């Protein structure tokens, strides 16, 4: 005799569909042979079939998404878990975009009365019936607190700095408590959103949100705020920070409605910023927080270099301090009692007086102290002169990589006649005047058309042609 643990199927030799049961049975060799004759070894135990009838139910699937251990519940991990939702709420079987009428689902099984009663056939659904179903479904979905379809598609230009985080995203204009006054043309941008912690004696570690929001109307009015918010209530925190930023507006002076009045240095904490005024069409080349602030202020041409700490709150505060501390050209001329002359590369360094003392009294050379600083860059940067790298605005030109080749000398010999063109253009403007026609050829007395192109006139003609073609 021996002991054998086997899995047998109910001892019914008349059927091949057997139910698996585990049993410990004592057999002798003769009995084992008799059983093998009745139940051939080719029969196998039927495995669990996968079908829609024995799949896990919806409640079981929701438990897998919100399952937390007992210890986790004691620690508060079950607070913000996903709650079960009826994703099919409002839907009815038999209704679909194909608009097929299914008897028993979307209509009655039979049609007619009495002797005329007959079985309804599958056919097309009336448009009015389907539209009524869609209207009720929309009303049901609007009454619920959740939306179907996951996240709504967002245009790439509205996603902020990155696709996965809200930083840099626009949140509209603040809401005024006074209905008669509105924040027209205002826009708000999120610069920082983080979670901060505080250890307390009663509640332990308490979490909250910190939101850095800036708002402006792109016309000189701008404000920012660092607003606290309740952890987990993000939408309310963002809306609150937008409204608080609208209550902290300041006015920023702009030169030609496009850039700052002068170069300046500003600092907050360990963040140091060097800002340069730039010509029209240069654009914004700076830290992304500075670019967002400039767009809301209305500054279009600017270069800024950030040194030291990249703490975004310090960068924002330092830049705001620099914008508020800048002085207009008239204020600088009144302070020094001298003419303020501008010479820019894009104007061939032609001198242009942009400000003079208000009272008309200009100091002479004898009245100027020999130790007085008259360098505009030194005055604007308050002694913090930056060491610009080669290639940066204000720095040296990048070394020419072609100078080490023998062909460079050949290039210089071929282009020698064009080397002093900037100096020649400037002298022509000095002799003939800065207006159009000052830069002219030596054939001008004989051929008056030998002058530089009047770009303002040609651009205006191009705009007129473009407008006609659009019509």
Legacy VTK file of the C-alpha trace (Angstrom):
# vtk DataFile Version 3.0
C-alpha trace
ASCII
DATASET POLYDATA
POINTS 471 float
0.000 0.000 0.000
1.142 3.542 -0.618
-0.290 7.069 -0.157
-0.890 9.154 -3.293
-2.133 12.786 -3.450
-3.904 13.335 -6.818
-6.344 15.725 -8.425
-9.350 13.784 -9.610
-12.462 14.766 -11.465
-15.806 13.588 -10.126
-16.077 9.833 -10.489
-18.639 9.784 -13.296
-17.411 7.607 -16.180
-20.291 8.612 -18.452
-19.066 12.175 -19.106
-15.813 13.772 -20.210
-16.485 17.198 -18.585
-14.990 16.790 -15.140
-14.797 19.047 -12.095
-11.384 19.364 -10.465
-11.196 18.450 -6.781
-8.143 17.716 -4.673
-8.263 14.601 -2.537
-5.870 12.365 -0.616
-6.818 8.730 -1.412
-5.268 5.407 -0.362
-5.022 2.957 -3.249
-3.533 -0.411 -3.748
-1.813 -1.254 -6.981
-4.914 -3.163 -8.207
-7.271 -0.235 -7.480
-4.957 2.226 -9.264
-5.007 0.069 -12.365
-8.816 -0.140 -12.268
-9.150 3.664 -12.041
-6.731 4.199 -14.930
-8.885 1.907 -17.072
-12.099 3.857 -16.306
-10.527 7.357 -16.622
-7.963 7.375 -19.417
-4.896 9.595 -18.832
-5.718 11.676 -21.960
-8.403 13.612 -20.020
-7.167 16.910 -18.484
-8.555 19.397 -15.983
-10.454 22.313 -17.586
-8.817 25.698 -16.889
-10.716 28.935 -16.134
-11.860 30.476 -19.428
-11.523 34.251 -19.912
-14.792 35.877 -20.934
-16.958 38.877 -20.191
-19.013 36.817 -17.731
-16.240 36.008 -15.251
-14.128 39.198 -15.553
-13.713 41.253 -12.373
-16.613 43.591 -11.693
-16.407 47.379 -11.764
-16.389 47.634 -7.964
-13.396 45.270 -7.789
-11.514 47.329 -10.376
-12.207 50.549 -8.461
-10.885 48.899 -5.291
-7.574 48.271 -7.026
-7.292 52.018 -7.719
-8.220 53.088 -4.190
-6.864 50.259 -2.068
-4.913 51.351 1.002
-3.741 49.234 3.887
-5.012 49.810 7.405
-1.703 51.351 8.432
-1.873 53.644 5.405
-5.347 54.810 6.408
-4.096 55.668 9.887
-1.389 57.825 8.325
-3.880 59.705 6.163
-3.025 58.159 2.806
-6.676 57.537 1.935
-7.710 61.200 1.834
-7.040 62.135 -1.778
-7.595 58.751 -3.391
-9.567 58.270 -6.559
-13.274 57.851 -5.830
-15.475 55.494 -7.757
-17.289 57.149 -10.665
-20.044 55.931 -12.940
-18.409 56.562 -16.311
-21.519 55.338 -18.169
-23.945 57.642 -16.377
-26.662 58.878 -18.727
-25.872 56.412 -21.518
-28.491 53.989 -22.806
-27.849 50.725 -24.650
-28.911 50.788 -28.278
-28.101 54.470 -28.939
-24.958 55.317 -30.894
-23.519 57.513 -33.666
-24.560 54.893 -36.257
-28.224 55.753 -35.495
-29.474 52.154 -35.768
-32.838 51.297 -34.213
-32.525 48.089 -32.172
-35.902 46.583 -31.128
-35.976 45.923 -27.418
-33.230 48.500 -26.666
-34.039 51.768 -28.388
-37.652 50.945 -29.288
-40.404 48.436 -28.581
-40.070 44.844 -29.799
-43.428 44.850 -31.586
-45.261 47.505 -33.536
-48.925 47.879 -34.413
-52.079 47.027 -32.453
-54.310 43.966 -32.528
-54.213 42.034 -35.764
-51.721 44.500 -37.221
-49.244 43.741 -34.447
-45.957 42.424 -35.790
-42.320 42.110 -34.846
-40.345 45.318 -35.403
-37.349 44.999 -37.743
-33.923 46.535 -37.286
-33.712 49.828 -39.180
-32.588 53.428 -39.060
-33.250 55.627 -36.042
-35.049 58.936 -36.457
-32.846 62.015 -36.123
-35.202 63.610 -33.614
-35.018 60.544 -31.358
-31.193 60.515 -31.418
-30.919 64.280 -30.822
-33.183 63.983 -27.789
-30.936 61.258 -26.380
-27.794 63.363 -26.954
-29.373 66.398 -25.257
-30.296 64.400 -22.143
-26.827 62.830 -22.064
-25.145 66.271 -22.143
-27.359 67.530 -19.326
-26.515 64.488 -17.226
-22.784 64.905 -17.768
-22.905 68.606 -16.903
-24.705 67.856 -13.641
-21.879 65.536 -12.525
-18.592 66.731 -11.004
-16.320 64.964 -13.455
-15.726 64.986 -17.193
-15.220 62.193 -19.634
-12.366 61.833 -22.065
-9.432 62.638 -19.756
-7.497 65.863 -20.175
-8.724 68.323 -22.745
-6.381 69.023 -25.658
-4.350 72.155 -25.093
-2.572 74.155 -27.757
1.250 73.956 -27.462
1.498 77.747 -27.093
-0.805 77.595 -24.049
1.029 74.830 -22.187
3.615 77.060 -20.558
7.332 76.351 -20.423
6.908 72.558 -20.361
4.046 70.221 -21.171
3.909 68.415 -17.830
3.993 71.367 -15.412
1.853 74.503 -15.107
4.820 76.909 -14.906
4.597 79.602 -17.575
0.928 78.945 -18.231
-1.494 81.862 -18.650
-4.422 82.219 -16.225
-6.315 85.211 -17.587
-7.027 88.570 -15.989
-7.805 89.284 -12.306
-11.416 89.600 -11.185
-12.409 92.969 -9.735
-14.741 93.199 -6.746
-16.136 96.417 -8.198
-18.328 95.558 -11.152
-17.809 99.009 -12.697
-14.029 98.550 -12.918
-12.462 95.725 -14.913
-8.929 94.577 -15.656
-9.011 95.099 -19.412
-6.242 93.609 -21.580
-4.636 91.996 -18.508
-2.979 88.583 -18.544
-1.430 86.511 -15.754
1.474 84.041 -15.930
2.447 81.467 -13.306
6.176 81.661 -12.513
6.453 79.257 -9.552
4.252 76.627 -7.929
5.723 74.522 -5.149
4.811 72.682 -1.956
6.347 73.903 1.304
6.306 72.233 4.720
6.086 73.502 8.275
6.532 71.404 11.421
4.026 72.172 14.185
3.605 70.777 17.671
-0.049 69.753 17.317
-0.495 68.833 13.662
3.015 67.629 12.848
4.236 68.333 9.353
1.778 70.698 7.643
1.873 71.168 3.872
0.773 74.173 1.852
1.307 75.603 -1.631
3.385 78.638 -2.568
2.320 80.401 -5.789
4.320 83.125 -7.563
2.046 84.894 -10.056
2.676 87.987 -12.215
0.034 89.979 -14.089
0.145 92.938 -16.471
-1.629 94.746 -19.303
1.346 94.955 -21.750
1.256 98.742 -21.417
3.409 99.525 -18.375
1.151 98.219 -15.566
2.465 95.063 -13.881
2.348 93.396 -10.478
3.323 90.140 -8.800
2.553 88.261 -5.604
3.823 85.280 -3.610
0.573 83.795 -2.342
0.044 80.825 0.026
-2.603 78.245 -0.744
-4.217 75.214 0.848
-2.597 71.944 -0.161
-4.789 69.974 -2.562
-6.956 72.963 -3.502
-4.855 74.103 -6.432
-7.501 75.810 -8.546
-8.598 78.046 -5.690
-4.959 78.901 -4.881
-4.212 79.905 -8.479
-7.344 82.046 -8.762
-6.563 83.715 -5.437
-2.972 84.510 -6.498
-4.170 86.064 -9.785
-6.532 88.402 -7.902
-3.850 89.323 -5.345
-1.376 90.163 -8.117
-3.952 92.559 -9.569
-3.967 94.479 -6.260
-0.188 95.077 -6.329
0.231 96.908 -9.614
3.064 99.353 -10.327
3.831 101.494 -13.361
7.073 100.904 -15.304
8.565 103.598 -17.540
9.486 102.456 -21.063
11.647 104.081 -23.701
9.826 104.372 -27.044
7.170 102.015 -25.578
9.449 99.033 -26.294
12.527 98.862 -24.006
14.101 100.223 -20.812
15.464 103.768 -20.586
19.061 102.750 -19.906
21.282 99.835 -18.931
21.212 98.985 -15.231
22.470 96.560 -12.597
20.149 95.128 -9.947
20.508 92.586 -7.168
18.376 90.744 -4.616
19.960 88.200 -2.322
22.572 86.296 -4.309
20.873 86.942 -7.675
22.593 89.594 -9.775
21.151 90.844 -13.078
22.783 92.997 -15.765
20.214 94.529 -18.132
20.958 96.189 -21.473
18.788 98.376 -23.680
18.534 97.038 -27.246
17.513 98.460 -30.664
14.154 97.751 -32.351
13.718 94.192 -33.570
16.270 92.677 -31.179
13.715 90.717 -29.163
13.963 89.334 -25.625
17.049 87.343 -24.630
16.939 86.693 -20.907
15.855 84.314 -18.143
12.420 82.860 -18.871
10.907 84.589 -15.816
12.307 87.931 -17.033
10.915 87.269 -20.518
7.444 86.622 -19.051
7.589 89.856 -17.028
8.757 91.870 -20.059
5.883 90.556 -22.172
3.369 91.621 -19.508
5.020 95.037 -19.081
5.229 95.705 -22.817
9.021 95.555 -23.211
9.937 94.047 -26.587
13.716 94.527 -26.903
15.980 93.599 -23.995
19.070 91.617 -23.070
19.633 90.456 -19.480
22.243 88.239 -17.908
21.625 86.542 -14.555
24.574 85.685 -12.327
24.730 83.950 -8.970
21.598 82.291 -7.634
18.795 81.241 -9.996
16.178 81.375 -7.226
13.182 82.471 -9.269
11.698 84.602 -6.489
14.994 86.485 -6.095
15.280 86.917 -9.879
11.757 88.387 -10.092
12.271 90.729 -7.134
15.652 91.892 -8.426
14.258 92.639 -11.894
11.296 94.560 -10.456
13.658 96.639 -8.303
15.734 97.467 -11.378
12.666 98.482 -13.402
11.393 100.763 -10.643
14.803 102.356 -9.974
15.560 103.263 -13.574
15.580 106.986 -14.403
14.266 108.649 -17.525
16.602 110.450 -19.918
15.205 113.804 -18.810
15.904 112.984 -15.153
19.509 112.051 -15.985
20.028 115.269 -17.966
18.587 117.368 -15.120
20.739 115.567 -12.561
24.015 116.123 -14.443
22.928 119.434 -16.048
24.393 118.225 -19.346
23.086 117.133 -22.730
22.426 113.417 -23.112
23.696 112.279 -26.520
22.921 108.859 -28.031
25.245 107.116 -30.503
24.111 103.679 -31.604
25.593 101.176 -33.994
22.381 100.737 -35.982
22.456 104.515 -36.669
26.110 104.426 -37.795
27.070 106.053 -34.450
25.529 109.320 -35.571
25.200 111.586 -32.486
21.643 112.406 -31.480
20.620 114.624 -28.541
17.774 112.851 -26.705
17.565 115.005 -23.533
18.682 118.425 -22.286
18.362 120.203 -18.918
14.842 121.496 -18.292
15.987 124.938 -17.191
18.277 125.307 -20.205
21.391 125.824 -18.064
24.190 123.534 -19.279
27.450 123.336 -17.370
30.638 124.299 -19.105
33.887 122.342 -19.166
35.287 124.463 -16.323
32.288 123.723 -14.085
32.701 119.965 -14.425
34.808 118.445 -11.617
37.880 116.562 -12.773
36.888 113.543 -10.632
33.267 113.469 -11.841
32.193 110.309 -13.666
30.677 111.104 -17.059
30.764 107.593 -18.525
27.106 106.703 -19.076
27.752 102.965 -18.642
29.460 103.583 -15.305
26.569 105.800 -14.182
23.813 103.410 -15.289
25.465 100.325 -13.772
26.335 102.263 -10.586
29.945 101.133 -10.697
29.122 97.429 -11.217
30.595 97.156 -14.696
29.934 93.697 -16.168
32.599 91.603 -17.856
30.732 90.748 -21.040
31.861 87.605 -22.802
32.969 87.716 -26.455
29.888 87.734 -28.639
27.537 89.113 -25.971
26.012 92.583 -26.398
28.560 95.000 -24.979
31.407 92.510 -25.174
34.200 92.035 -27.652
33.585 90.485 -31.013
34.113 86.773 -31.289
37.509 85.832 -32.749
37.343 85.171 -36.453
38.073 81.459 -37.042
39.183 82.171 -40.647
42.097 84.462 -39.777
44.511 81.541 -39.430
43.981 80.421 -43.033
46.067 81.854 -45.941
42.897 82.632 -47.889
41.939 85.297 -45.330
44.602 87.686 -46.621
43.250 87.187 -50.122
39.776 88.047 -48.838
41.078 91.260 -47.246
42.750 92.348 -50.494
39.519 91.789 -52.440
37.321 93.635 -49.900
39.651 96.506 -49.001
37.361 99.061 -50.653
34.492 98.207 -48.250
36.427 98.248 -44.973
35.604 101.846 -44.002
32.016 101.936 -45.243
30.640 102.632 -41.741
32.934 105.621 -41.304
32.079 106.938 -44.768
28.313 106.642 -44.083
28.698 108.538 -40.817
30.725 111.335 -42.478
28.102 111.622 -45.222
25.374 112.026 -42.614
27.441 114.672 -40.817
28.036 116.630 -44.016
24.657 116.199 -45.738
22.329 115.727 -42.776
20.817 112.651 -41.086
17.626 112.650 -43.205
17.118 110.447 -46.251
19.413 111.347 -49.134
22.421 112.114 -46.963
24.131 108.868 -47.945
24.777 109.337 -51.675
27.192 108.416 -54.437
29.827 110.744 -55.886
27.720 110.626 -59.089
24.840 112.360 -57.270
25.310 115.817 -58.892
25.001 114.241 -62.338
22.589 111.390 -61.479
20.266 112.402 -58.573
18.885 108.849 -58.311
22.241 107.578 -56.926
21.125 107.656 -53.268
20.326 104.933 -50.753
16.877 103.408 -50.906
14.134 105.133 -48.918
13.085 102.122 -46.864
10.168 103.873 -45.158
8.620 104.639 -48.528
9.165 101.099 -49.868
7.756 99.484 -46.729
4.650 101.680 -46.953
4.202 100.691 -50.611
4.596 97.022 -49.694
1.936 97.325 -46.988
-0.473 98.963 -49.433
0.062 96.211 -52.005
-0.396 93.552 -49.333
-3.657 95.158 -48.233
-4.972 95.268 -51.798
-4.100 91.607 -52.397
-5.844 90.628 -49.159
-9.021 92.378 -50.305
LINES 1 472
471 0 1 2 3 4 5 6 7 8 9 10 11 12 13 14 15 16 17 18 19 20 21 22 23 24 25 26 27 28 29 30 31 32 33 34 35 36 37 38 39 40 41 42 43 44 45 46 47 48 49 50 51 52 53 54 55 56 57 58 59 60 61 62 63 64 65 66 67 68 69 70 71 72 73 74 75 76 77 78 79 80 81 82 83 84 85 86 87 88 89 90 91 92 93 94 95 96 97 98 99 100 101 102 103 104 105 106 107 108 109 110 111 112 113 114 115 116 117 118 119 120 121 122 123 124 125 126 127 128 129 130 131 132 133 134 135 136 137 138 139 140 141 142 143 144 145 146 147 148 149 150 151 152 153 154 155 156 157 158 159 160 161 162 163 164 165 166 167 168 169 170 171 172 173 174 175 176 177 178 179 180 181 182 183 184 185 186 187 188 189 190 191 192 193 194 195 196 197 198 199 200 201 202 203 204 205 206 207 208 209 210 211 212 213 214 215 216 217 218 219 220 221 222 223 224 225 226 227 228 229 230 231 232 233 234 235 236 237 238 239 240 241 242 243 244 245 246 247 248 249 250 251 252 253 254 255 256 257 258 259 260 261 262 263 264 265 266 267 268 269 270 271 272 273 274 275 276 277 278 279 280 281 282 283 284 285 286 287 288 289 290 291 292 293 294 295 296 297 298 299 300 301 302 303 304 305 306 307 308 309 310 311 312 313 314 315 316 317 318 319 320 321 322 323 324 325 326 327 328 329 330 331 332 333 334 335 336 337 338 339 340 341 342 343 344 345 346 347 348 349 350 351 352 353 354 355 356 357 358 359 360 361 362 363 364 365 366 367 368 369 370 371 372 373 374 375 376 377 378 379 380 381 382 383 384 385 386 387 388 389 390 391 392 393 394 395 396 397 398 399 400 401 402 403 404 405 406 407 408 409 410 411 412 413 414 415 416 417 418 419 420 421 422 423 424 425 426 427 428 429 430 431 432 433 434 435 436 437 438 439 440 441 442 443 444 445 446 447 448 449 450 451 452 453 454 455 456 457 458 459 460 461 462 463 464 465 466 467 468 469 470
